[in-house]
Amino acid sequence: MIADSAAGYAAMNMVPDGASVLTVEYKMNLVAPADGEKLIARGKVVRPGRALIVTQAEVFAVKDGRENLCALMQQTIMVMHGKSEKT
C-alpha cells in the first residue's frame, strides 16, 4: 500500500487540473524482510502519458538509522480526465 501511494502521488504531479489517477496494474518484488522502526517509500514517474503513466516505487525499512531496500514496484496508472480528487 505504501508503494502504491508513493507512486500514485508521483503520477498525480503529471496530470492536469480536474483529473485524478487510478492504479490499473502493478508488479511487486519483495526483496528483503521489512524489519525496522519505520518504512519509507519513494515513487517516481518512468513514463508520463495522456492516458497511462508508468511509475516505479522503492520501499525501504529503516533500522538504526540505516535504510534497507525491502520492495520494488512497477505500476501502470490510468489518468481519469474530468474526475478530480475529492477533498
Contacts in CASP RR format, 6 or more apart in sequence:
PFRMAT RR
TARGET T0000
AUTHOR 0000-0000-0000
METHOD contacts of the structure
MODEL  1
MIADSAAGYAAMNMVPDGASVLTVEYKMNLVAPADGEKLIARGKVVRPGR
ALIVTQAEVFAVKDGRENLCALMQQTIMVMHGKSEKT
2 39 0 8 1.000
2 41 0 8 1.000
2 59 0 8 1.000
3 26 0 8 1.000
3 28 0 8 1.000
3 41 0 8 1.000
3 43 0 8 1.000
3 57 0 8 1.000
3 58 0 8 1.000
3 59 0 8 1.000
3 71 0 8 1.000
3 73 0 8 1.000
3 75 0 8 1.000
4 23 0 8 1.000
4 26 0 8 1.000
4 57 0 8 1.000
4 73 0 8 1.000
4 75 0 8 1.000
5 41 0 8 1.000
6 41 0 8 1.000
6 42 0 8 1.000
6 43 0 8 1.000
6 57 0 8 1.000
6 59 0 8 1.000
7 26 0 8 1.000
7 43 0 8 1.000
7 44 0 8 1.000
7 55 0 8 1.000
7 56 0 8 1.000
7 57 0 8 1.000
7 73 0 8 1.000
7 75 0 8 1.000
7 77 0 8 1.000
8 21 0 8 1.000
8 23 0 8 1.000
8 43 0 8 1.000
8 55 0 8 1.000
8 75 0 8 1.000
8 77 0 8 1.000
9 43 0 8 1.000
10 43 0 8 1.000
10 44 0 8 1.000
10 45 0 8 1.000
10 55 0 8 1.000
10 57 0 8 1.000
11 21 0 8 1.000
11 45 0 8 1.000
11 48 0 8 1.000
11 53 0 8 1.000
11 55 0 8 1.000
11 77 0 8 1.000
12 20 0 8 1.000
12 21 0 8 1.000
12 85 0 8 1.000
13 45 0 8 1.000
14 45 0 8 1.000
14 48 0 8 1.000
14 49 0 8 1.000
14 53 0 8 1.000
15 21 0 8 1.000
15 53 0 8 1.000
15 79 0 8 1.000
16 81 0 8 1.000
17 84 0 8 1.000
18 81 0 8 1.000
18 82 0 8 1.000
18 83 0 8 1.000
18 84 0 8 1.000
19 79 0 8 1.000
19 80 0 8 1.000
19 81 0 8 1.000
19 82 0 8 1.000
19 83 0 8 1.000
19 84 0 8 1.000
20 79 0 8 1.000
20 80 0 8 1.000
20 83 0 8 1.000
20 84 0 8 1.000
20 85 0 8 1.000
21 53 0 8 1.000
21 77 0 8 1.000
21 78 0 8 1.000
21 79 0 8 1.000
21 80 0 8 1.000
22 77 0 8 1.000
22 78 0 8 1.000
22 80 0 8 1.000
23 75 0 8 1.000
23 76 0 8 1.000
23 77 0 8 1.000
23 78 0 8 1.000
24 52 0 8 1.000
24 76 0 8 1.000
24 77 0 8 1.000
24 78 0 8 1.000
25 75 0 8 1.000
25 76 0 8 1.000
26 73 0 8 1.000
26 74 0 8 1.000
26 75 0 8 1.000
26 76 0 8 1.000
27 73 0 8 1.000
27 74 0 8 1.000
27 75 0 8 1.000
28 71 0 8 1.000
28 72 0 8 1.000
28 73 0 8 1.000
29 71 0 8 1.000
29 72 0 8 1.000
29 73 0 8 1.000
30 70 0 8 1.000
30 71 0 8 1.000
31 69 0 8 1.000
31 70 0 8 1.000
31 71 0 8 1.000
31 72 0 8 1.000
32 61 0 8 1.000
32 68 0 8 1.000
32 69 0 8 1.000
32 70 0 8 1.000
33 61 0 8 1.000
33 70 0 8 1.000
34 59 0 8 1.000
34 61 0 8 1.000
34 70 0 8 1.000
34 71 0 8 1.000
35 61 0 8 1.000
35 63 0 8 1.000
35 68 0 8 1.000
35 70 0 8 1.000
36 61 0 8 1.000
36 62 0 8 1.000
36 63 0 8 1.000
36 68 0 8 1.000
37 62 0 8 1.000
37 63 0 8 1.000
38 61 0 8 1.000
38 62 0 8 1.000
39 59 0 8 1.000
39 60 0 8 1.000
39 61 0 8 1.000
39 62 0 8 1.000
39 70 0 8 1.000
40 59 0 8 1.000
40 60 0 8 1.000
40 62 0 8 1.000
40 67 0 8 1.000
41 57 0 8 1.000
41 58 0 8 1.000
41 59 0 8 1.000
41 60 0 8 1.000
42 57 0 8 1.000
42 58 0 8 1.000
42 60 0 8 1.000
43 55 0 8 1.000
43 56 0 8 1.000
43 57 0 8 1.000
43 58 0 8 1.000
44 55 0 8 1.000
44 56 0 8 1.000
44 57 0 8 1.000
45 53 0 8 1.000
45 54 0 8 1.000
45 55 0 8 1.000
46 54 0 8 1.000
46 55 0 8 1.000
46 56 0 8 1.000
46 74 0 8 1.000
47 53 0 8 1.000
47 54 0 8 1.000
49 79 0 8 1.000
50 79 0 8 1.000
51 78 0 8 1.000
51 79 0 8 1.000
52 76 0 8 1.000
52 77 0 8 1.000
52 78 0 8 1.000
52 79 0 8 1.000
53 76 0 8 1.000
53 77 0 8 1.000
53 78 0 8 1.000
53 79 0 8 1.000
54 74 0 8 1.000
54 75 0 8 1.000
54 76 0 8 1.000
54 77 0 8 1.000
55 74 0 8 1.000
55 75 0 8 1.000
55 76 0 8 1.000
55 77 0 8 1.000
56 72 0 8 1.000
56 73 0 8 1.000
56 74 0 8 1.000
56 75 0 8 1.000
57 71 0 8 1.000
57 72 0 8 1.000
57 73 0 8 1.000
57 75 0 8 1.000
58 69 0 8 1.000
58 71 0 8 1.000
58 72 0 8 1.000
58 73 0 8 1.000
59 69 0 8 1.000
59 70 0 8 1.000
59 71 0 8 1.000
59 72 0 8 1.000
59 73 0 8 1.000
60 67 0 8 1.000
60 68 0 8 1.000
60 69 0 8 1.000
60 70 0 8 1.000
61 67 0 8 1.000
61 68 0 8 1.000
61 70 0 8 1.000
62 68 0 8 1.000
END
